[in-house]
């Protein structure tokens, strides 16, 4: 059984026991449970339920494993040739690691 769920503007495939890195959740604390109710699709052993836009009454319960995880460093380099223009910038995205506990359909 799996579900497609929208978390902070991104869609993820959630299966029980699977760990996900999602965009940073502000009030997340380690060990705290979080519920996501924007479930777009549920597949229950071949029986597919598609929401319009979400499946009513469905939710995904997850536990916060790590509230703040920094991602890989991303380098942004801009250059215009022969114009003496170079800009180098970079950032590290912040994520929250969650483990999917149950999918309630």
C-alpha positions as CSV (number, residue, x, y, z in Angstrom):
1,X,0.0,0.0,0.0
2,X,1.3,3.4,-0.9
3,X,0.0,7.0,-1.2
4,X,1.0,10.1,-3.2
5,X,1.0,12.9,-0.6
6,X,1.7,16.6,-1.0
7,X,4.0,18.0,1.7
8,X,5.1,21.6,1.6
9,X,4.3,22.0,-2.1
10,X,6.1,18.9,-3.3
11,X,4.6,15.4,-4.0
12,X,6.1,12.3,-2.4
13,X,5.4,8.6,-2.7
14,X,4.8,7.4,0.9
15,X,5.0,3.8,2.0
16,X,4.9,2.5,5.5
17,X,8.4,2.4,7.1
18,X,9.9,4.5,4.4
19,X,12.0,7.6,5.3
20,X,11.7,10.8,3.4
21,X,13.6,14.1,3.2
22,X,11.0,16.8,2.9
23,X,11.3,20.6,2.8
24,X,12.0,22.0,6.3
25,X,8.9,21.9,8.7
26,X,9.2,24.8,11.1
27,X,7.7,23.4,14.3
28,X,9.0,19.9,13.9
29,X,10.6,18.3,17.0
30,X,12.4,14.9,17.1
31,X,10.0,12.1,18.0
32,X,6.9,14.2,17.3
33,X,4.2,12.8,15.0
34,X,3.0,14.8,12.0
35,X,-0.1,14.3,10.0
36,X,-0.4,15.1,6.3
37,X,-3.9,15.3,5.0
38,X,-3.3,16.3,1.3
39,X,-3.4,12.8,0.0
40,X,-3.7,12.8,-3.8
41,X,-3.8,9.1,-4.6
42,X,-4.0,5.8,-2.7
43,X,-3.0,2.4,-4.1
44,X,-4.3,-0.4,-1.8
45,X,-3.1,-3.7,-3.4
46,X,-4.1,-2.8,-6.9
47,X,-7.2,-0.8,-5.9
48,X,-6.4,2.8,-6.9
49,X,-8.3,5.7,-5.5
50,X,-7.6,9.1,-7.1
51,X,-8.7,12.3,-5.3
52,X,-10.3,15.3,-7.0
53,X,-8.1,17.1,-5.9
54,X,-7.6,15.1,-2.6
55,X,-8.9,11.9,-1.2
56,X,-11.5,12.7,1.5
57,X,-10.8,11.3,4.9
58,X,-7.4,10.0,4.0
59,X,-4.2,11.0,5.9
60,X,-0.6,10.0,6.3
61,X,0.9,9.8,9.8
62,X,4.7,10.3,10.1
63,X,7.2,10.6,12.8
64,X,10.0,13.2,12.7
65,X,13.4,11.5,12.8
66,X,15.6,14.6,12.4
67,X,14.1,18.0,12.5
68,X,16.9,19.8,10.6
69,X,19.2,18.2,8.0
70,X,21.3,20.2,5.7
71,X,21.4,19.0,2.1
72,X,24.3,19.0,-0.4
73,X,26.0,22.3,-1.2
74,X,24.7,23.8,-4.5
75,X,26.9,26.2,-6.4
76,X,25.3,28.9,-8.6
77,X,27.8,30.4,-11.1
78,X,26.8,33.1,-13.5
79,X,29.1,34.3,-16.3
80,X,28.9,36.4,-19.4
81,X,31.8,35.8,-21.7
82,X,34.0,38.7,-22.8
83,X,32.1,41.1,-20.5
84,X,34.2,40.6,-17.3
85,X,31.0,39.4,-15.4
86,X,31.2,36.6,-12.9
87,X,29.1,35.8,-9.9
88,X,29.6,32.8,-7.7
89,X,26.9,32.0,-5.1
90,X,25.7,28.9,-3.3
91,X,23.4,27.5,-0.7
92,X,22.6,24.4,1.3
93,X,18.9,23.5,1.5
94,X,17.3,22.6,4.8
95,X,15.3,19.4,5.1
96,X,13.3,17.5,7.7
97,X,13.6,13.7,7.8
98,X,10.4,11.9,8.5
99,X,9.5,8.2,8.7
100,X,6.0,7.1,7.5
101,X,4.2,5.2,10.2
102,X,0.6,4.6,8.9
103,X,-1.5,5.4,5.9
104,X,-5.2,5.9,6.8
105,X,-7.6,5.6,3.9
